[in-house]
Amino acid sequence: GESIGDFLSDLPEQTEIKGHSINWVNDYEPRPESIRIWWGWAGNSDGHILERKAPNDENEGFQQIMREEKGEWTDTGDKLRDGELISGETYIYRVCGYNDNGEGDWSEEYTVVVPSEP
């Protein structure tokens, strides 16, 4: 049969978050509408899982906000206490690949500090 080593090699490779951009609502309401995050496609993966941690939100730890066949995601603040992103806040992201064999290792954590205004 297959050894555990063979099985592990079939899991997705680790990837990393490459960058982000912040989209603001408008000049009159300097509130972040969304944060776009992008990453390298994890080798041997069918798609990716993106998780977000908001240190000042009441929810502890990371929450899954996406499981899709995508290499980027636009985070609009879904699942946050207020349901929206907030100026001056810090958001931490991590991503991993998945395939039929399971999930790969998480990327290093990627921190986005939203400025107080554009």
C-alpha positions as CSV (number, residue, x, y, z in Angstrom):
1,G,0.0,0.0,0.0
2,E,1.0,3.6,0.1
3,S,3.2,4.9,2.8
4,I,2.3,8.1,4.7
5,G,5.1,9.8,2.9
6,D,3.5,9.2,-0.5
7,F,0.2,10.5,0.8
8,L,1.7,13.7,2.2
9,S,3.4,14.4,-1.1
10,D,0.0,14.5,-2.7
11,L,-1.2,17.3,-0.5
12,P,-1.1,20.9,-1.9
13,E,2.2,22.8,-1.5
14,Q,2.4,25.8,0.8
15,T,1.9,29.1,-0.9
16,E,2.2,32.7,0.2
17,I,0.1,35.9,0.1
18,K,1.7,38.2,-2.4
19,G,0.0,41.6,-1.8
20,H,-3.2,43.5,-1.1
21,S,-5.0,46.7,-2.1
22,I,-7.7,48.7,-0.2
23,N,-10.8,50.0,-1.9
24,W,-12.4,53.0,-0.2
25,V,-16.1,53.9,-0.2
26,N,-15.5,57.5,-1.2
27,D,-13.7,60.7,-0.2
28,Y,-16.6,61.8,2.0
29,E,-16.8,58.6,3.9
30,P,-13.3,57.4,4.4
31,R,-14.2,53.9,5.2
32,P,-12.6,50.8,3.6
33,E,-15.1,49.1,1.5
34,S,-13.0,46.1,0.7
35,I,-9.5,44.6,0.9
36,R,-8.3,42.6,-2.1
37,I,-5.8,39.9,-1.3
38,W,-3.9,37.8,-3.8
39,W,-1.5,34.9,-3.5
40,G,0.5,32.4,-5.5
41,W,-1.4,29.3,-6.7
42,A,-0.4,26.4,-4.4
43,G,1.1,23.6,-6.3
44,N,-1.0,20.5,-6.6
45,S,-4.1,22.3,-5.3
46,D,-7.6,22.5,-6.8
47,G,-8.3,25.7,-4.9
48,H,-7.6,27.7,-1.8
49,I,-9.0,28.4,1.7
50,L,-8.6,32.0,3.0
51,E,-9.0,32.8,6.6
52,R,-9.0,36.2,8.4
53,K,-8.4,37.2,12.0
54,A,-9.5,40.6,13.3
55,P,-7.8,41.1,16.6
56,N,-10.3,43.7,17.8
57,D,-13.3,41.6,16.8
58,E,-15.1,39.5,19.4
59,N,-14.4,36.3,17.5
60,E,-11.2,34.7,18.6
61,G,-8.8,33.3,16.1
62,F,-9.1,32.8,12.4
63,Q,-12.4,32.5,10.5
64,Q,-12.7,31.0,7.1
65,I,-14.0,33.6,4.6
66,M,-13.4,31.8,1.3
67,R,-13.0,28.3,-0.1
68,E,-12.9,28.7,-3.9
69,E,-10.9,27.8,-7.0
70,K,-9.4,31.3,-6.9
71,G,-6.0,33.0,-6.5
72,E,-7.4,36.2,-5.1
73,W,-10.3,37.4,-3.0
74,T,-12.1,40.7,-2.2
75,D,-12.9,40.8,1.5
76,T,-15.8,43.0,2.3
77,G,-15.9,42.3,6.0
78,D,-18.2,39.3,5.9
79,K,-18.5,37.6,9.3
80,L,-17.1,40.5,11.2
81,R,-19.1,41.8,14.2
82,D,-20.1,45.0,12.5
83,G,-20.3,43.4,9.1
84,E,-17.9,45.8,7.5
85,L,-14.2,46.7,7.6
86,I,-13.2,49.6,9.8
87,S,-10.5,52.3,9.3
88,G,-7.5,52.0,11.6
89,E,-8.1,48.3,12.1
90,T,-5.7,45.4,11.6
91,Y,-6.7,42.3,9.7
92,I,-4.5,39.2,9.4
93,Y,-4.9,36.7,6.6
94,R,-3.6,33.2,5.8
95,V,-4.2,30.9,2.9
96,C,-3.8,27.2,2.2
97,G,-4.4,25.0,-0.8
98,Y,-6.8,22.0,-0.9
99,N,-7.4,19.0,-3.1
100,D,-9.0,15.6,-2.8
101,N,-6.3,14.4,-0.4
102,G,-6.8,17.3,2.1
103,E,-5.4,20.7,2.9
104,G,-1.9,21.9,2.7
105,D,0.1,23.9,5.2
106,W,-1.0,27.4,6.0
107,S,0.9,30.3,4.5
108,E,2.7,32.7,6.8
109,E,0.3,35.2,8.3
110,Y,-0.1,38.4,6.2
111,T,-1.1,41.6,8.1
112,V,-3.1,44.4,6.6
113,V,-3.2,47.6,8.7
114,V,-6.0,49.8,7.3
115,P,-5.1,53.5,7.5
116,S,-7.5,55.9,9.1
117,E,-8.1,57.6,5.7
118,P,-7.2,57.0,2.1
